[in-house]
């Protein structure tokens, strides 16, 4: 896979059926599998089923998961950012593909999601303390630690 040029400008969009191979590849990535919840069945068919349920999960207020792409290329999946609304408080998460890491993509995606798509005023991110990169992303996006639990970071929407 080609390296993604350094970018801080990302686009967020819904999942599409054509994204199933990219989602399958992401689920197979060792780092994504280590730090996020991936299904046991990581086949293209399982990815296609998950993508097919995207609008229903959004419509029912269960979750909102968006694809991260570059502004000038909305086909290449760079990652995902989203929020599970079935937890109390809602839980936010993100991942990026290896070619997009270290380029500000995750931070830009999380910031954009919080500013434009967050359907609630407060979310938490549970980030393993052994994952300093995601902790840095969360902090750069405005999350703060929740003592004494070091792995939980909380984001409050700023008041106007």
N, CA, C and O of each residue as an XYZ file, in Angstrom:
640
protein
N       0.847     -1.176      0.000
C       0.000      0.000      0.000
C       0.891      1.236      0.000
O       1.906      1.286      0.693
N       0.493      2.229     -0.788
C       1.287      3.455     -0.851
C       1.172      4.237      0.445
O       0.166      4.152      1.150
N       2.211      4.998      0.750
C       2.181      5.852      1.942
C       1.260      7.037      1.670
O       1.220      7.566      0.559
N       0.540      7.434      2.673
C      -0.341      8.587      2.563
C       0.472      9.829      2.910
O       1.180      9.851      3.917
N       0.371     10.849      2.087
C       1.112     12.073      2.385
C       0.579     12.703      3.668
O      -0.571     12.497      4.057
N       1.434     13.463      4.300
C       1.061     14.118      5.566
C      -0.138     15.021      5.312
O      -0.083     15.915      4.468
N      -1.207     14.785      6.039
C      -2.411     15.589      5.853
C      -3.100     15.792      7.182
O      -3.080     14.911      8.042
N      -3.685     16.904      7.345
C      -4.496     17.183      8.526
C      -5.940     17.423      8.104
O      -6.812     17.648      8.943
N      -6.182     17.375      6.811
C      -7.517     17.602      6.300
C      -8.099     16.269      5.862
O      -7.614     15.639      4.922
N      -9.139     15.855      6.554
C      -9.776     14.585      6.240
C     -11.261     14.807      5.982
O     -11.834     15.843      6.320
N     -11.839     13.817      5.386
C     -13.278     13.792      5.137
C     -13.844     12.605      5.897
O     -13.188     11.570      6.010
N     -15.053     12.745      6.418
C     -15.755     11.643      7.072
C     -17.019     11.361      6.281
O     -17.752     12.275      5.904
N     -17.262     10.079      6.036
C     -18.436      9.692      5.252
C     -18.956      8.353      5.749
O     -18.263      7.640      6.475
N     -20.189      8.011      5.353
C     -20.727      6.684      5.715
C     -19.950      5.562      5.033
O     -19.272      5.766      4.025
N     -20.072      4.367      5.619
C     -19.513      3.175      4.996
C     -20.294      2.856      3.723
O     -21.499      3.096      3.650
N     -19.596      2.313      2.720
C     -20.200      1.909      1.445
C     -19.910      0.424      1.214
O     -18.910     -0.095      1.709
N     -20.780     -0.263      0.465
C     -20.514     -1.687      0.176
C     -19.133     -1.934     -0.422
O     -18.512     -2.956     -0.129
N     -18.652     -1.033     -1.240
C     -17.335     -1.208     -1.878
C     -16.188     -1.143     -0.873
O     -15.055     -1.483     -1.213
N     -16.465     -0.708      0.366
C     -15.421     -0.606      1.392
C     -15.143     -1.933      2.100
O     -14.226     -2.005      2.919
N     -15.899     -2.969      1.808
C     -15.751     -4.246      2.526
C     -14.318     -4.788      2.485
O     -13.815     -5.203      3.530
N     -13.638     -4.805      1.341
C     -12.245     -5.298      1.358
C     -11.330     -4.456      2.252
O     -10.458     -5.005      2.925
N     -11.514     -3.151      2.267
C     -10.681     -2.292      3.119
C     -10.964     -2.566      4.594
O     -10.039     -2.576      5.406
N     -12.216     -2.787      4.945
C     -12.555     -3.099      6.334
C     -11.967     -4.449      6.731
O     -11.464     -4.606      7.844
N     -12.029     -5.411      5.834
C     -11.436     -6.726      6.095
C      -9.931     -6.595      6.347
O      -9.400     -7.205      7.275
N      -9.254     -5.806      5.528
C      -7.815     -5.596      5.708
C      -7.534     -4.913      7.046
O      -6.565     -5.253      7.725
N      -8.371     -3.961      7.423
C      -8.182     -3.281      8.708
C      -8.352     -4.258      9.860
O      -7.549     -4.254     10.792
N      -9.372     -5.085      9.814
C      -9.599     -6.072     10.876
C      -8.423     -7.035     10.994
O      -8.158     -7.554     12.078
N      -7.712     -7.279      9.890
C      -6.571     -8.200      9.898
C      -5.283     -7.538     10.382
O      -4.311     -8.228     10.687
N      -5.267     -6.214     10.455
C      -4.066     -5.506     10.893
C      -3.805     -5.805     12.366
O      -4.704     -5.629     13.188
N      -2.597     -6.254     12.725
C      -2.312     -6.622     14.118
C      -2.533     -5.483     15.123
O      -3.011     -5.724     16.231
N      -2.191     -4.258     14.750
C      -2.374     -3.149     15.685
C      -3.849     -2.805     15.878
O      -4.285     -2.543     16.999
N      -4.605     -2.806     14.803
C      -6.042     -2.548     14.933
C      -6.679     -3.640     15.772
O      -7.499     -3.354     16.645
N      -6.311     -4.887     15.516
C      -6.868     -5.999     16.293
C      -6.442     -5.932     17.759
O      -7.195     -6.354     18.637
N      -5.256     -5.414     18.032
C      -4.773     -5.326     19.415
C      -5.516     -4.253     20.210
O      -5.863     -4.464     21.372
N      -5.756     -3.106     19.580
C      -6.277     -1.960     20.322
C      -7.778     -1.736     20.190
O      -8.346     -0.961     20.960
N      -8.424     -2.379     19.256
C      -9.863     -2.185     19.065
C     -10.581     -3.521     19.050
O      -9.953     -4.577     18.974
N     -11.883     -3.467     19.121
C     -12.687     -4.689     19.065
C     -12.944     -5.052     17.604
O     -13.595     -4.303     16.875
N     -12.440     -6.179     17.195
C     -12.706     -6.661     15.845
C     -13.436     -7.999     15.964
O     -13.224     -8.738     16.925
N     -14.282     -8.309     15.005
C     -15.053     -9.557     15.094
C     -14.186    -10.794     14.865
O     -13.113    -10.721     14.266
N     -14.669    -11.900     15.345
C     -13.964    -13.162     15.119
C     -13.956    -13.498     13.632
O     -12.933    -13.916     13.089
N     -15.106    -13.314     12.974
C     -15.202    -13.536     11.537
C     -14.753    -12.255     10.833
O     -15.462    -11.248     10.837
N     -13.580    -12.310     10.237
C     -13.004    -11.129      9.599
C     -13.011    -11.257      8.076
O     -12.149    -10.706      7.393
N     -13.978    -11.978      7.566
C     -14.075    -12.201      6.123
C     -14.684    -10.985      5.422
O     -15.273    -10.112      6.061
N     -14.532    -10.948      4.110
C     -15.144     -9.885      3.315
C     -16.660     -9.948      3.461
O     -17.327     -8.914      3.487
N     -17.206    -11.165      3.557
C     -18.655    -11.307      3.721
C     -19.116    -10.721      5.056
O     -20.155    -10.064      5.120
N     -18.349    -10.957      6.116
C     -18.691    -10.385      7.426
C     -18.594     -8.863      7.378
O     -19.441     -8.168      7.940
N     -17.570     -8.343      6.711
C     -17.440     -6.893      6.572
C     -18.624     -6.327      5.791
O     -19.164     -5.280      6.151
N     -19.025     -7.013      4.731
C     -20.172     -6.555      3.932
C     -21.445     -6.548      4.772
O     -22.251     -5.625      4.652
N     -21.645     -7.560      5.621
C     -22.827     -7.587      6.499
C     -22.786     -6.434      7.499
O     -23.802     -5.780      7.732
N     -21.616     -6.182      8.093
C     -21.492     -5.095      9.059
C     -21.797     -3.758      8.381
O     -22.520     -2.927      8.929
N     -21.240     -3.560      7.189
C     -21.486     -2.321      6.451
C     -22.967     -2.197      6.099
O     -23.525     -1.102      6.170
N     -23.609     -3.294      5.725
C     -25.035     -3.259      5.375
C     -25.895     -2.821      6.557
O     -26.983     -2.281      6.357
N     -25.431     -3.041      7.769
C     -26.183     -2.645      8.960
C     -25.892     -1.236      9.437
O     -26.450     -0.790     10.439
N     -25.017     -0.527      8.720
C     -24.594      0.808      9.154
C     -25.768      1.760      9.341
O     -25.900      2.379     10.397
N     -26.616      1.881      8.335
C     -27.705      2.858      8.411
C     -28.708      2.496      9.502
O     -29.239      3.384     10.170
N     -28.970      1.219      9.687
C     -29.901      0.784     10.744
C     -29.354      1.125     12.130
O     -30.103      1.602     12.984
N     -28.061      0.889     12.368
C     -27.449      1.252     13.655
C     -27.531      2.762     13.895
O     -27.809      3.210     15.007
N     -27.286      3.532     12.844
C     -27.369      4.986     12.953
C     -28.815      5.423     13.197
O     -29.079      6.227     14.090
N     -29.734      4.903     12.417
C     -31.140      5.277     12.517
C     -31.728      4.971     13.889
O     -32.521      5.747     14.421
N     -31.332      3.833     14.458
C     -31.845      3.425     15.770
C     -31.097      4.081     16.931
O     -31.439      3.849     18.091
N     -30.096      4.885     16.638
C     -29.354      5.573     17.685
C     -28.441      4.667     18.478
O     -28.166      4.937     19.648
N     -27.961      3.588     17.861
C     -27.067      2.648     18.535
C     -25.604      3.051     18.384
O     -24.810      2.920     19.315
N     -25.266      3.539     17.207
C     -23.869      3.891     16.924
C     -23.808      4.778     15.689
O     -24.719      4.798     14.861
N     -22.721      5.498     15.598
C     -22.420      6.254     14.388
C     -20.943      6.044     14.104
O     -20.085      6.542     14.832
N     -20.655      5.310     13.050
C     -19.286      5.011     12.639
C     -19.081      5.576     11.246
O     -19.865      5.295     10.340
N     -18.038      6.369     11.066
C     -17.774      6.996      9.781
C     -16.392      6.625      9.260
O     -15.448      6.434     10.026
N     -16.300      6.530      7.955
C     -15.043      6.247      7.272
C     -14.225      7.529      7.204
O     -14.761      8.608      6.954
N     -12.932      7.397      7.427
C     -12.000      8.513      7.275
C     -11.349      8.376      5.905
O     -10.798      7.328      5.566
N     -11.420      9.449      5.123
C     -10.744      9.492      3.828
C     -10.013     10.820      3.713
O     -10.194     11.717      4.536
N      -9.188     10.931      2.685
C      -8.577     12.224      2.364
C      -9.629     13.070      1.662
O     -10.528     12.534      1.014
N      -9.523     14.361      1.784
C     -10.483     15.262      1.143
C     -10.501     15.056     -0.365
O     -11.563     15.121     -0.984
N      -9.351     14.811     -0.958
C      -9.264     14.676     -2.414
C      -9.399     13.229     -2.904
O      -9.189     12.960     -4.086
N      -9.741     12.309     -2.021
C      -9.894     10.893     -2.399
C     -10.858     10.237     -1.413
O     -10.437      9.746     -0.366
N     -12.142     10.229     -1.743
C     -13.107      9.656     -0.802
C     -13.333      8.164     -1.034
O     -14.273      7.586     -0.487
N     -12.477      7.540     -1.841
C     -12.578      6.103     -2.091
C     -11.649      5.322     -1.171
O     -12.048      4.288     -0.636
N     -10.428      5.787     -0.976
C      -9.441      5.072     -0.174
C      -9.752      5.239      1.312
O      -9.745      6.354      1.835
N     -10.024      4.121      1.986
C     -10.325      4.136      3.420
C      -9.019      4.312      4.195
O      -8.116      3.478      4.111
N      -8.933      5.406      4.947
C      -7.767      5.658      5.790
C      -8.007      5.205      7.222
O      -7.059      4.963      7.968
N      -9.275      5.091      7.607
C      -9.589      4.701      8.969
C     -11.066      4.804      9.255
O     -11.900      4.903      8.356
N     -11.359      4.776     10.536
C     -12.735      4.887     11.005
C     -12.731      5.672     12.309
O     -11.784      5.595     13.092
N     -13.791      6.422     12.530
C     -14.017      7.108     13.791
C     -15.503      6.989     14.089
O     -16.337      7.117     13.193
N     -15.831      6.741     15.361
C     -17.239      6.595     15.668
C     -17.517      6.566     17.143
O     -16.617      6.651     17.978
N     -18.800      6.444     17.442
C     -19.250      6.436     18.826
C     -20.321      5.364     18.998
O     -21.245      5.252     18.191
N     -20.180      4.581     20.064
C     -21.200      3.609     20.463
C     -22.122      4.323     21.438
O     -21.687      4.780     22.496
N     -23.389      4.417     21.081
C     -24.346      5.164     21.896
C     -25.106      4.281     22.873
O     -25.973      4.767     23.598
N     -24.793      2.991     22.901
C     -25.480      2.053     23.798
C     -24.795      1.950     25.155
O     -25.295      1.270     26.051
N     -23.666      2.613     25.314
C     -22.964      2.615     26.591
C     -23.284      3.911     27.327
O     -23.695      4.895     26.713
N     -23.097      3.908     28.635
C     -23.350      5.108     29.429
C     -22.117      5.434     30.247
O     -21.837      4.721     31.211
N     -21.371      6.463     29.919
C     -21.605      7.384     28.811
C     -21.220      6.757     27.476
O     -20.546      5.727     27.451
N     -21.640      7.365     26.362
C     -21.257      6.847     25.045
C     -19.736      6.757     24.920
O     -19.003      7.558     25.498
N     -19.279      5.766     24.153
C     -17.858      5.503     24.004
C     -17.416      5.756     22.570
O     -18.023      5.271     21.616
N     -16.357      6.517     22.446
C     -15.819      6.854     21.129
C     -14.563      6.043     20.862
O     -13.819      5.703     21.782
N     -14.338      5.738     19.598
C     -13.138      5.022     19.207
C     -12.721      5.391     17.797
O     -13.473      6.030     17.061
N     -11.501      4.980     17.423
C     -10.971      5.279     16.101
C      -9.837      4.332     15.790
O      -9.254      3.719     16.684
N      -9.533      4.221     14.517
C      -8.352      3.508     14.041
C      -7.976      4.076     12.679
O      -8.813      4.649     11.982
N      -6.714      3.913     12.310
C      -6.259      4.280     10.970
C      -5.394      3.155     10.426
O      -4.768      2.408     11.178
N      -5.376      3.053      9.117
C      -4.579      2.019      8.453
C      -3.096      2.353      8.578
O      -2.741      3.515      8.776
N      -2.231      1.353      8.466
C      -0.797      1.606      8.626
C      -0.245      2.735      7.758
O       0.577      3.523      8.226
N      -0.683      2.827      6.505
C      -0.153      3.850      5.601
C      -0.518      5.264      6.031
O       0.112      6.219      5.575
N      -1.515      5.424      6.893
C      -1.961      6.754      7.328
C      -1.442      7.127      8.708
O      -1.673      8.245      9.167
N      -0.754      6.226      9.373
C      -0.286      6.488     10.739
C       0.874      7.475     10.754
O       1.687      7.525      9.831
N       0.928      8.261     11.832
C       2.003      9.216     12.005
C       1.894     10.437     11.118
O       2.878     11.150     10.922
N       0.712     10.689     10.580
C       0.515     11.785      9.642
C      -0.574     12.762     10.104
O      -0.965     13.657      9.354
N      -1.060     12.590     11.332
C      -2.096     13.485     11.840
C      -3.502     13.120     11.412
O      -4.444     13.853     11.710
N      -3.664     12.004     10.720
C      -4.976     11.609     10.206
C      -5.943     11.301     11.340
O      -7.081     11.771     11.320
N      -5.516     10.525     12.325
C      -6.418     10.167     13.434
C      -6.850     11.402     14.208
O      -8.031     11.560     14.520
N      -5.908     12.272     14.517
C      -6.254     13.491     15.265
C      -7.232     14.344     14.477
O      -8.215     14.831     15.034
N      -6.977     14.531     13.191
C      -7.878     15.332     12.357
C      -9.266     14.701     12.297
O     -10.273     15.406     12.356
N      -9.318     13.376     12.180
C     -10.606     12.688     12.093
C     -11.392     12.809     13.398
O     -12.593     13.078     13.379
N     -10.718     12.612     14.522
C     -11.398     12.714     15.818
C     -11.892     14.140     16.033
O     -13.027     14.341     16.464
N     -11.066     15.117     15.744
C     -11.486     16.518     15.899
C     -12.697     16.837     15.023
O     -13.650     17.473     15.474
N     -12.650     16.393     13.778
C     -13.765     16.669     12.862
C     -15.032     15.986     13.348
O     -16.107     16.585     13.326
N     -14.918     14.736     13.788
C     -16.092     14.009     14.283
C     -16.688     14.752     15.478
O     -17.901     14.956     15.535
N     -15.861     15.152     16.419
C     -16.344     15.864     17.607
C     -17.014     17.181     17.233
O     -18.033     17.542     17.820
N     -16.460     17.894     16.275
C     -16.988     19.202     15.895
C     -18.246     19.128     15.036
O     -19.115     19.994     15.133
N     -18.349     18.092     14.193
C     -19.424     18.086     13.202
C     -20.433     16.956     13.318
O     -21.543     17.084     12.803
N     -20.091     15.856     13.974
C     -20.960     14.692     13.934
C     -21.364     14.136     15.292
O     -22.272     13.307     15.363
N     -20.722     14.563     16.363
C     -21.004     13.992     17.680
C     -22.465     14.239     18.057
O     -22.878     15.394     18.164
N     -23.261     13.180     18.262
C     -24.686     13.356     18.539
C     -25.025     13.578     20.016
O     -26.201     13.670     20.370
N     -24.020     13.663     20.871
C     -24.219     13.870     22.310
C     -23.221     14.925     22.793
O     -22.318     15.313     22.052
N     -23.385     15.384     24.026
C     -22.493     16.426     24.550
C     -21.249     15.894     25.242
O     -20.302     16.641     25.485
N     -21.249     14.589     25.563
C     -20.123     14.027     26.298
C     -19.878     12.595     25.847
O     -20.817     11.822     25.660
N     -18.612     12.254     25.676
C     -18.217     10.883     25.344
C     -16.957     10.548     26.120
O     -16.251     11.431     26.606
N     -16.691      9.259     26.225
C     -15.427      8.809     26.785
C     -14.714      7.956     25.737
O     -15.333      7.399     24.831
N     -13.413      7.876     25.890
C     -12.595      6.971     25.086
C     -11.796      6.141     26.072
O     -11.095      6.689     26.922
N     -11.895      4.830     25.967
C     -11.100      3.940     26.812
C      -9.862      3.560     26.015
O      -9.924      2.761     25.081
N      -8.742      4.146     26.402
C      -7.492      3.943     25.682
C      -6.509      3.252     26.613
O      -6.220      3.744     27.703
N      -6.002      2.112     26.174
C      -5.034      1.364     26.969
C      -3.808      2.233     27.219
O      -3.311      2.891     26.304
N      -3.325      2.236     28.451
C      -2.159      3.068     28.781
C      -0.903      2.638     28.036
O       0.072      3.388     27.990
N      -0.911      1.442     27.453
C       0.217      0.990     26.642
C       0.103      1.461     25.188
O       0.904      1.066     24.341
N      -0.887      2.298     24.904
C      -1.106      2.817     23.559
C      -0.931      4.345     23.570
O      -1.911      5.081     23.457
N       0.317      4.819     23.705
C       0.549      6.258     23.850
C       0.122      7.074     22.635
O      -0.208      8.252     22.772
N       0.125      6.471     21.458
C      -0.271      7.220     20.265
C      -1.750      7.598     20.345
O      -2.115      8.739     20.060
N      -2.606      6.642     20.733
C      -4.033      6.964     20.843
C      -4.307      7.910     22.011
O      -5.219      8.734     21.944
N      -3.525      7.794     23.070
C      -3.668      8.751     24.172
C      -3.342     10.156     23.663
O      -4.042     11.113     23.995
N      -2.288     10.283     22.866
C      -1.913     11.581     22.312
C      -2.999     12.115     21.376
O      -3.288     13.311     21.382
N      -3.595     11.244     20.581
C      -4.699     11.654     19.700
C      -5.850     12.197     20.541
O      -6.381     13.271     20.260
N      -6.230     11.450     21.570
C      -7.340     11.872     22.426
C      -7.059     13.225     23.067
O      -7.913     14.112     23.051
N      -5.888     13.381     23.619
C      -5.540     14.655     24.272
C      -5.521     15.805     23.264
O      -6.003     16.897     23.565
N      -4.975     15.570     22.084
C      -4.923     16.613     21.057
C      -6.325     17.016     20.595
O      -6.538     18.141     20.145
N      -7.273     16.092     20.711
C      -8.653     16.373     20.303
C      -9.483     16.989     21.427
O     -10.636     17.362     21.211
N      -8.905     17.098     22.626
C      -9.622     17.747     23.713
C     -10.123     16.830     24.811
O     -10.841     17.280     25.704
N      -9.762     15.546     24.768
C     -10.132     14.626     25.842
C      -9.250     14.881     27.056
O      -8.093     15.278     26.916
N      -9.790     14.655     28.235
C      -9.038     14.794     29.482
C      -9.153     13.513     30.287
O     -10.161     12.811     30.202
N      -8.127     13.204     31.065
C      -8.136     12.000     31.895
C      -9.225     12.074     32.951
O      -9.598     13.150     33.417
N      -9.726     10.897     33.316
C     -10.726     10.780     34.373
C     -10.079     10.033     35.534
O     -10.038      8.802     35.529
N      -9.569     10.768     36.537
C      -8.922     10.099     37.667
C      -9.932      9.263     38.445
O     -11.104      9.638     38.478
N      -9.557      8.178     39.059
C      -8.215      7.602     39.073
C      -7.971      6.680     37.890
O      -6.877      6.134     37.748
N      -8.975      6.499     37.038
C      -8.869      5.579     35.905
C      -8.056      6.223     34.793
O      -8.576      7.060     34.054
N      -6.794      5.849     34.662
C      -5.906      6.503     33.700
C      -6.243      6.180     32.257
O      -5.901      6.954     31.362
N      -6.906      5.056     32.006
C      -7.157      4.702     30.617
C      -8.449      5.311     30.071
O      -8.724      5.186     28.878
N      -9.232      5.955     30.902
C     -10.471      6.573     30.449
C     -10.247      8.063     30.270
O      -9.774      8.751     31.175
N     -10.591      8.543     29.098
C     -10.490      9.970     28.813
C     -11.882     10.467     28.446
O     -12.632      9.777     27.756
N     -12.222     11.659     28.905
C     -13.566     12.203     28.708
C     -13.496     13.474     27.867
O     -12.581     14.286     28.004
N     -14.487     13.617     26.997
C     -14.614     14.821     26.177
C     -15.971     15.452     26.474
O     -17.001     14.780     26.420
N     -15.966     16.739     26.784
C     -17.184     17.521     26.965
C     -17.257     18.538     25.834
O     -16.290     19.254     25.571
N     -18.396     18.600     25.171
C     -18.570     19.595     24.116
C     -18.467     20.992     24.748
O     -19.143     21.272     25.737
N     -17.633     21.859     24.187
C     -17.518     23.218     24.747
C     -18.852     23.947     24.679
O     -19.606     23.801     23.717
N     -19.125     24.709     25.682
C     -20.358     25.510     25.706
C     -20.160     26.756     24.847
O     -19.094     27.371     24.887
N     -21.183     27.138     24.064
C     -21.050     28.333     23.207
C     -20.921     29.599     24.014
O     -20.802     30.684     23.446
